[in-house]
Amino acid sequence: MGIGDIIIHAVVVTYNPDLNVLRCQFGRIANQVEKIWLVDNASIQSLNNWIIDFELKEKLGFIPMPSNMGLGAAQNVGIQHALSAGATHVLILDQDSQPLPDMVSRLLNKLIQIQSSGVLVAVVAPVYEDKKTGARSGFVRLGWFDYKKQFVSAEQEPVEADFVISSGSLIPVSALEVIGLIDEDLFIDHVDTEWCLRARSKGYKLFGVPSARMFHSLGEKRKRIWFLRWRNVPYHSPFRYYYMLRNGILLQRRSYIPMKWRIGEMMRSMQMILFFGFWGKGSFKRLSMMLRGVWDGLKGVTGPM
């Protein structure tokens, strides 16, 4: 999307994507941005032939990574290409996210409105709906022992958040120049959390835009369980729990991370170990990964496992 001096580029990171889902995503986003940078993290199946046959290939910039360098590194490569090509704003998307046709324009309009009041804005983000459960996300504020989710209706004005997920995020390049790029050392989990908390430490604010929507899934599968109340709990592959626990410990050592997040993350990590490590099929594998993550976090290990 190019509006006046505004040029929006999308960055999509893939790793063994569902090509039908990816085609649908690009069809949804192509008219909303000026350029799509597809950064592939060394998928098993080459995407070259798929791109050659793709009807919107003139909008695509394809960047194959030599190996799986992690989400943060791949996002940074895409962002740097967008900056070199003159983008003023960068839209970050996961490979399975499906934006609604007006998501970007709604994000941009609210971003400009907030900035016009003199507020330093790091990012604006949409509400996302889980296709499997129909559940809609809220926007997160930090509590002392847990996250406080603000659930919103589409008619509401933007609400401030302490952090947002990276997929669907619209970031002004001017903010990136001050805050910096994504932390590649974290590899995958907590990369968005770290960037958002770093942004807040530099005086920037983050906003959720209730009228902007997309479909997005967290976790490979979800189960509905009772624990004090009914919850739709996302389950991930065992290796993801390694990064969740390790990176949570790594962030505890950083001076700009607020105390509320540190305390809350310790509580959530203990709950994760007790629940996912001792409950359900595959719990032993998850527990092994979590304990390895704790050990490596205490040793200060970064990068890929």
C-alpha positions in Angstrom: 0.0 0.0 0.0 1.3 3.4 -0.9 -0.6 6.4 0.4 1.2 9.7 -0.3 4.6 9.3 1.4 3.5 6.1 3.2 4.8 2.8 1.8 3.9 -0.5 3.5 5.8 -3.7 3.0 4.9 -7.0 4.5 7.4 -9.5 5.9 6.2 -13.2 6.0 8.5 -15.8 7.5 7.8 -19.4 6.4 9.0 -22.8 7.5 7.4 -25.8 5.8 4.2 -23.9 5.1 0.9 -25.1 3.9 1.1 -23.7 0.4 -2.7 -23.4 0.0 -2.9 -21.4 3.2 0.0 -19.2 2.1 -1.6 -18.6 -1.3 -4.8 -17.5 0.5 -2.8 -15.2 2.8 -1.0 -13.5 -0.1 -4.3 -13.1 -2.0 -5.7 -11.3 1.1 -2.7 -9.1 1.7 -1.5 -8.3 -1.9 -3.9 -5.3 -2.3 -3.1 -4.0 1.1 0.7 -3.5 0.8 3.2 -2.4 -1.8 5.5 -5.4 -1.5 5.6 -8.8 0.2 9.0 -10.1 1.4 8.8 -13.9 1.7 11.7 -15.1 3.9 11.8 -18.9 3.9 13.7 -20.5 6.8 15.1 -23.5 4.8 11.9 -25.4 4.3 12.3 -29.0 3.3 10.4 -28.4 0.1 11.8 -25.6 -2.1 9.3 -22.8 -2.7 10.9 -21.7 -6.0 8.5 -23.5 -8.3 5.5 -22.4 -6.2 6.6 -18.8 -6.6 7.2 -19.1 -10.3 3.6 -20.2 -10.7 2.1 -17.7 -8.3 -0.1 -15.2 -10.1 1.0 -12.3 -7.9 4.7 -12.9 -8.1 5.4 -9.4 -9.3 4.6 -8.3 -5.7 6.9 -10.9 -4.1 10.5 -10.6 -3.0 11.7 -14.1 -2.2 14.6 -14.6 0.2 15.6 -18.2 0.9 17.7 -18.6 4.0 20.6 -21.0 3.9 19.4 -22.8 7.0 16.8 -22.3 9.7 18.2 -19.2 11.4 15.2 -18.7 13.6 12.2 -16.4 13.5 14.0 -13.3 14.7 16.8 -13.6 12.2 14.4 -14.2 9.3 12.2 -11.3 10.3 15.2 -9.1 10.5 16.3 -10.1 7.0 12.9 -9.2 5.6 12.7 -6.0 7.5 16.1 -4.9 6.2 15.1 -5.6 2.6 11.9 -3.6 3.2 14.0 -0.7 4.6 16.4 -0.8 1.7 13.4 -0.7 -0.8 12.1 2.5 0.9 9.3 1.2 3.1 8.0 3.6 5.7 6.0 0.9 7.6 6.5 -2.8 8.0 3.7 -5.4 8.5 4.8 -8.6 10.1 2.9 -11.8 9.4 3.2 -15.5 10.3 2.7 -18.0 7.5 -0.7 -19.1 8.6 -2.3 -15.7 9.5 -5.2 -14.5 7.4 -5.8 -10.8 7.5 -9.3 -9.4 6.6 -9.3 -7.2 3.5 -9.3 -3.9 5.4 -7.0 -4.9 8.2 -4.0 -2.8 7.1 -6.0 0.3 6.3 -7.7 0.2 9.7 -4.3 -0.2 11.5 -2.8 2.6 9.5 -5.6 5.0 10.0 -5.6 4.5 13.8 -1.8 4.7 13.9 -1.8 8.1 12.1 -4.6 9.3 14.4 -2.6 8.4 17.6 0.6 9.8 16.3 -1.1 13.1 15.5 -1.6 13.6 19.2 2.1 13.4 19.8 2.3 9.9 21.1 5.4 7.8 20.2 3.9 4.6 18.8 6.0 1.4 18.4 3.3 -0.8 16.9 -0.4 -1.2 16.3 -1.9 -4.7 16.2 -5.2 -6.3 15.2 -7.6 -8.5 17.1 -7.2 -12.1 15.9 -9.7 -14.9 15.9 -8.8 -18.5 16.2 -10.4 -20.4 13.3 -10.6 -23.6 15.2 -12.3 -22.3 18.3 -13.8 -19.0 17.3 -12.2 -17.4 20.3 -11.1 -13.8 19.9 -8.0 -12.3 21.4 -7.8 -9.5 23.9 -5.0 -7.0 24.3 -2.6 -7.7 27.2 -1.6 -5.5 30.1 0.8 -6.8 32.8 -0.5 -7.8 36.2 1.7 -8.7 39.1 1.0 -12.5 38.8 -0.7 -12.9 35.4 -1.7 -11.1 32.2 -4.8 -8.9 32.2 -6.5 -9.3 28.9 -8.7 -6.4 27.7 -11.5 -7.9 25.5 -12.9 -5.4 23.1 -15.7 -4.9 20.6 -15.0 -3.7 17.0 -16.5 -0.3 17.7 -14.0 0.6 20.4 -11.2 3.0 20.0 -7.6 1.7 20.2 -6.5 0.4 23.6 -3.0 0.5 25.0 -1.2 -2.8 25.5 2.1 -3.9 27.1 2.9 -6.3 24.4 1.4 -7.8 21.3 2.1 -10.9 19.1 4.3 -10.1 16.1 1.9 -11.4 13.5 -0.4 -8.7 12.2 1.8 -5.9 13.7 2.2 -2.7 11.8 5.5 -1.0 12.8 6.6 2.5 11.7 10.2 2.5 10.4 10.9 5.6 12.5 10.2 3.5 15.6 12.4 0.6 14.4 15.3 3.1 14.0 15.1 3.9 17.7 14.0 0.6 19.2 16.2 -1.6 17.0 15.5 -4.9 15.2 14.3 -8.2 16.6 16.6 -10.1 19.0 18.0 -13.0 17.0 19.5 -14.7 20.0 16.1 -15.8 21.3 15.5 -17.8 18.0 11.7 -18.1 18.3 9.7 -17.7 21.5 9.5 -14.4 23.4 11.0 -12.5 20.4 7.9 -10.3 20.1 7.6 -9.9 23.9 11.2 -8.8 24.2 10.9 -6.3 21.4 7.7 -4.8 22.8 9.1 -4.5 26.3 12.3 -2.9 24.9 10.1 -0.4 23.0 8.2 0.5 26.2 11.5 1.0 28.0 12.4 3.6 25.3 9.2 5.6 25.8 7.1 4.1 23.0 3.6 2.9 23.4 1.8 -0.1 21.8 -1.9 -0.2 20.8 -4.4 -2.7 19.9 -6.9 -1.7 17.2 -10.3 -3.5 17.8 -11.7 -2.7 14.4 -8.7 -4.4 12.6 -9.1 -8.2 12.4 -7.4 -11.3 11.2 -7.6 -15.1 11.7 -4.6 -16.7 13.5 -3.9 -19.8 15.5 -1.7 -20.2 18.6 -0.3 -23.7 19.1 -0.5 -26.8 16.9 -3.7 -27.9 18.7 -5.9 -26.7 21.5 -7.8 -28.5 24.2 -10.7 -27.3 26.4 -9.9 -28.1 30.0 -11.2 -27.1 33.4 -8.7 -25.4 35.8 -10.6 -23.1 38.1 -12.6 -22.1 34.9 -12.9 -23.5 31.4 -9.9 -22.7 29.2 -8.9 -23.3 25.6 -5.3 -24.4 26.2 -2.8 -24.3 23.2 -0.4 -27.3 22.9 2.9 -26.9 21.1 5.5 -29.3 19.8 7.9 -30.4 22.6 10.9 -28.4 21.3 8.9 -25.1 21.7 8.7 -25.5 25.4 12.5 -25.5 25.5 12.6 -22.0 24.0 9.7 -20.7 26.2 11.4 -21.7 29.4 15.0 -20.8 28.3 14.1 -17.4 26.9 12.0 -16.5 29.8 15.0 -17.0 32.1 17.3 -15.1 29.7 14.9 -12.1 29.8 14.9 -12.1 33.6 18.5 -10.8 33.5 17.8 -7.8 31.3 17.5 -4.4 33.0 14.7 -3.0 30.9 12.3 -5.9 31.6 9.7 -4.7 34.1 9.3 -6.4 37.5 5.7 -7.2 36.8 6.7 -9.3 33.8 9.5 -11.0 35.7 7.2 -12.1 38.5 4.4 -13.1 36.2 6.7 -15.1 34.0 8.1 -17.1 36.9 4.6 -17.9 37.9 3.6 -18.9 34.3 6.8 -21.0 33.9 6.0 -23.0 37.1 2.4 -23.5 35.9 3.7 -24.6 32.5 6.0 -27.2 34.0 3.4 -28.6 36.4 0.6 -28.7 33.7 2.3 -29.5 30.4 5.1 -31.5 32.0 2.8 -33.9 34.0 -0.5 -33.9 32.1 -1.5 -35.5 28.8 0.0 -37.4 26.0 3.7 -36.6 25.4 4.1 -35.0 28.8 7.5 -36.7 29.4 9.0 -35.2 26.2 7.6 -31.7 27.1 9.0 -32.0 30.6 12.4 -33.0 29.3 12.5 -30.0 26.9 11.4 -27.6 29.6 14.0 -28.8 32.1 16.7 -28.6 29.4 15.4 -25.0 28.7 15.7 -24.1 32.3 19.3 -25.4 32.5 20.4 -23.6 29.3 18.7 -20.4 30.4 20.6 -20.5 33.7 23.8 -21.0 31.7 23.0 -18.2 29.4 22.8 -20.3 26.2 21.3 -18.4 23.2 20.5 -19.2 19.6 19.2 -22.5 18.3 19.0 -25.5 20.6 
